[in-house]
Amino acid sequence: MDVGLAIRSHQTLETYKPYIGGIDRLLLIPSRSESNQLDYSQLLIATANARSMIDAMGQTIALVVADATFANIDRFVDVGADVFIVGQSLFNQDDYYTAIKKLHNKVVNQER
């Protein structure tokens, strides 16, 4: 059984550093901006910082990003995300199967 920790992208990662050694997955959830939009730039920075912290600690923790989209998933691969949870960007598609294949291929072809 795996253990995970979910945090919002605006939260300070240092707060959770003592717990990193005891988890298998770290889920980063995008925070909302002042205009109530998902803040992907903050999520991207949090993902890069989390990957750096995990690697510096010598841990093998899967870094999970919530609410990735077709437009930004490759950027999250570039900064070290391992797993993606896709919601609204998938459900806005007419053909879920084709959309999932498209996302999968985009991630596989972009792998670091």
Secondary structure, 3 states (H helix, E strand, C coil): CCCEEEEECCCCHHHHHHHHHHCCEEEEECCECCCCCECHHHHHHHHHHHHHHHHHCCCCCEEEEECCCCCCHHHHHHCCCCEEECCHHHHCCCCHHHHHHHHHHHHHHHCC
